[in-house]
Amino acid sequence: MTAAPDDEPEFLFELRVCRWAEQAWPPSGERDDETAVLVARQLGVQSRRWDTLVVECDAEALEARAVFGEDRLDADLLGVVRHAPATYTYYRDALPEPDYPWRYVREAVHRAADRGLVETRRDGNRIQLRRRYRYPDWVTRIVAIENKPDLTASAARALGDQLERDVALGLADEVWVATRATGAAVEPALYERLPVEAGILAVDEEVDVAWNATALDPSAPGTRIQERGDEADRFEYVDPAWKAAKRREIAERAYERGWRSFLDTMRPDCRRFELRDPDVPLPYCTAKERHVTAAECRGACPEFTPEPPAWRANNWPVDGGPGKGLRRVLERQRERQRE
């Protein structure tokens, strides 16, 4: 991985970390042939959003997940496909009692059938279903990484509070912080503000482990810290079943989205837009002569120069224009990670 400039925005630093994780995870050893890795960015649950998410998968089970399609399975669809029986059964007898009205379950059964995930038939007024495929247990571990290229004292304080909440909840198997390597010795004044359970990655041309992460236990009850107080904190306990369900939902979103979806919030149809190295796809603007962020690369940019309509209308040079070509390159790379 090429070294990042000292003034590189966090968005670009995050893309570098995502690409490194996809190629080199885990940081402290070789990846075995039975493990595959999916990387996604800006995913989370409720009010918590992680910068980078690394999903360690059973490689064989990940291949089995592919039969359910590229789109994610949301909570309702997961409830249907995971419990659909091998033989036709009335859906109320086959699926667990929901914590919301059955009509929503019935809608989910229809959605699952429309996507070819289950088979249905009617027995009078009753809808029966059976599975087409067994949903695999494809997720082994989930690792959350926070990206802070400039780990100042104020950033460490704010990040430390958030990481303490992550550790207490225990939704991920590990939590890490990725920060730009300074070449100096470990700076305890900053690192001591982070919980000892959080690992630290020093990112330069190589990524070094400055502090190893402590393994958390997602199968145990968690603690959600709701409010910090001078004298006491307000918190609630979280059931392991809730955590298991949320981990499946997060993994499904990571499967669908990956980390190359940043193009969805940028303008690759601009003639100034380039991906100079598709293997490390950092968006580059030839007008600004540097890599740019999603906030900069938009239609309101004064340098925005859209591709001529004829390029798209006449399938120039192949099915669309450079913008669509870049999307196809990144989509093929993401598809290879699912295989």
N, C-alpha and C positions, 0 to 999 in steps of 0.2 A: 504494500500500500504506500503510495507516495505521501510525503509529508504535507500537512495542511499549512497554509500561511497562518501567521499568528493572529491576523485580523479576520480570519474566515468566519462568516456567520454560523450560528449554531445549526441552522437548517442543513448547510452543506457538510458540516462536521458530522451531523447525524446520518447523512447518506453514506459517508465514508465508514462509519461504525457499522451500519447495516451490511454493507458489502463485505467488510472484514468478518463479521459474525457468520455470514453465509458461507464464506470460504474456510474459515479457520476455527470455528467453534468446535470443541471447548478450548478455552485459552491455556489450559494447563496439561493438555495431552492430545493424543491422536484420536480422531473419530473412528469408531469401529464400523465395520461394514453393515452391521445390523441397525445402525442409527442414521436417520436422516434429519436434516435441520430445515425448518421454515423460519423466515425472518419477516416481521411486519413492523410498521412504525405507526405511532400515534393511535394506539389502541388501548382500551381499558374498560372499566366497568363503573357505572354511576358517575360520581364526580371525579374519579381518578383516571388519568390518562397517562400511559407510559410512552416514553420516547421511542424505545426500541424493545421489541418482544422477540425472544428466541424460543421457538417451540421445538423441543427435541422429540423425535417421533420414532416409533418402531417402523423401520423401512418397509417391511412386508405389509404391515397394517396400513401404512400410508398409501400404498398401491391399492389396497382394498377400498380405501376411502374414495378413490377416484371414480368408482362406479356411481356415486351419488351426485356427480357433476361438479363443475367449477364454482358454482354459487354456494354461498354458505347456507347452512341449515340453522334457522333461528331456534329459539327456545321451544316454540310450539312444534316445529317440525322434528326437532330432536326427540321430543316426547313421543311422537308418533312412530318414527322409524326405529327407535331403540326398543320399543315395546311391542311392535307389530308381531303377531304370532306367525308360526309356520303354516297354519291352516286357517281357513276363513272363520272368523269369530266376530260376533257383534262388538263394535268398537268400544262400547261402555264396559263390556266384560274383559276386553283385552288390555285396555290402557288403565294406568293408575288413576285413582280419584283425583281430579284437578282441584286447585284452590281458586278456581273461577268457574263460571257457568259452562256446562257441557257444550253449549252451542259454539263456543270458541274452539273446542276440541274438534267438533264436527267440521268446522271451517278448515282447521289444520289438516284433517284427514283428506278433505277434498284437494287442498293445495298439494299435499304429498302425492296424491294420485295423479294430479295434473302434471307433476314433474317426473312421473314414472318411478317414484321411490317406493310406493306400495301399490297393491292391487285391491280394488274394491268391487263389491257387488251388492245388490239389494235382496233382502229376504223379507218380502212384504214392505213394511215401512222402516225396516231396520237396515242400517248400513253395516256391512261386514267388511273386514279388511284382512289382508295377509301380507307378509313382507315379501319383497322381491330379493332383497339382499340383507345380510346380517351387518348391522352397523358395527365397525371394528373399534376396539379400544386402541386408537392409534397414537394418542399423546402420552409420552413418557414423562417429560418434565417441561415446565414453563419458567423461563428466566426473564426477569425485567431489568432493563438497563436505562438509567437516566443519563442523558448527555449534557455535560456542563464543561465545555471547552475551557472556559475561564472560571476556575473554582475560587472565587474571591471569598473573603470572610463572610460577607452578607449572603452570598449565594449558598455557602456551606451551611449557614444557620437555617435558611429557608428549606434547603434540601434535606437537612438532617431531620427536621420535624416531619416532613413527608415520608422519608424512609422509615422513621420510627413507626409510622402508621402502617406502612407496607409490611414491616416485620411483624407487628402485632397481629395484623389480619392473617398473614400467612397464606395468601392466595397464590403467590408464586413460590417456586421451589428455591429460588435464589434471587437476590436483588443486588445490582451492581451500579457503580457510577463510572462513566467514561469521561476522562478529562484530558486536556492536552498536556503532553509531557513537557516539562520545563527544563529538563537536564539537571535539575538540582536534586538534592536528597529529599526524601519524604518530608513534607511540611506538616509536622504534627499539629501546629496551631490551627490548620484547616481541617486535616483529617480527623482530629479528635472530636470535631463537631458532628461527625457522621456516626451512626450506630455501628458498633463493632461487627454486627452481622452482615453489613453491606460490604461487598467487594469493591475494589478500586482498580480501574484499568487506565494505565498511562499510555496515551495514544500519540504515536509519532509515525515514522516510516514503518516501525514495528509496534506491536501492542504488547506491553509488559504488564504483568500482574503486580501492582504495588501492594495490594492487600487481598487476601483470599476471602471469598464470600462464605458465610456459614449456611449450611443446608437448613432450610425451613421444613415444616411438616404440614403440607396442605391437607392431609387426612385428619388432622387434629382440629378441635374447635378453635376458632380465631376470635380476636378481640378487635372490634371496630371502635376506634377512638373518635368520638363525635365532637368533643369540644375540650380545648385546653383551658385550665383555670389556674389562678395563682395558688389556690389551696388544694384543689382536687380536679381531676379530669372526669368528664362524662363519657361513658363508653357502654357498649353492648356486646354480648357474646354472639358469635356467628356459628351456625350449625355446619358441620362438615359436609352435609348433603348439599347445602346452598353453595358452598365453595366448589364442590365437585361439578355442580351444574354450571356455575359461572365459568369454570375453567374450560368446559366443553364449548360453551358459547364463544369465549375468547379465542380458542383454538380454531373454531370454524370461521370466525371473522379473519383471523390471520391467514387461513387457507385460501380464502377468497381474495383478499386484498393484497397481501405481500407488502413490499416496501417500495416497489417501483411505481405505484399509483400516484406519485407526486405529479405526474404529467397531467392528471385530471384537474389540477388547480393551476396549471401553467398554460402557456400558449406555444406549443410546439409547431403550430401552423404559421408562426412568424418566420419570415425568411432570415431573421437574425439569430434564430435559435439553433443550437447545435448540441449534440452529445459527442464530444471529441473522442471519448473512450467508452464505447458501449459496455465494456466489461466493468468499468467504474463510472456509471452514468451520471455525471454531475452536469447539470444544465449550464450551458455557456452562451453568452450573448456576444456576438461579433461587434455590435455597436458599442457596448460598454467595455469590450475587450477583457472580460473576466467572467467567472462563474457568478450566477445570480440566484436569488431566492424566489420562492413562490410569490412573495409580496411584490417583488419588482417585476416579474414576468407576467404581465396581464395586459388586457386590451387597452387600459388607460395609459400605458407606457408611451411617452412621446416618440420612442424609437420603434414602436410596433409597426411592422410592415407585413400585412397578411399575404399569404400565398395567392397568386392569381387564381380566380375561380376556374379558369380553363384547366389548371393542373388537376383539380378534383373532378371536374365534369368529364374530362377526356381521359381519365385514368393515366395521367402522366406522373412519372414515367412508368410506374407499375402500380395500379390500384391506388390512386390518390395523390400524393405529393410527399415531400420529405417528412412533413408532420406525421402523416399516417404511417409512413415507413418506420419512423422512430418508435411509434407505439407498438408496431408489430415486433420489432426487435426486442423490446422490453417484455412484451407478453410471452414471446418464445422463451426468454430467459426464465421468467417466472414459472412457466409450464414445466421446464426441466427440473425446477426445484420440487415440484409436486410428484415427480416420477420416482 
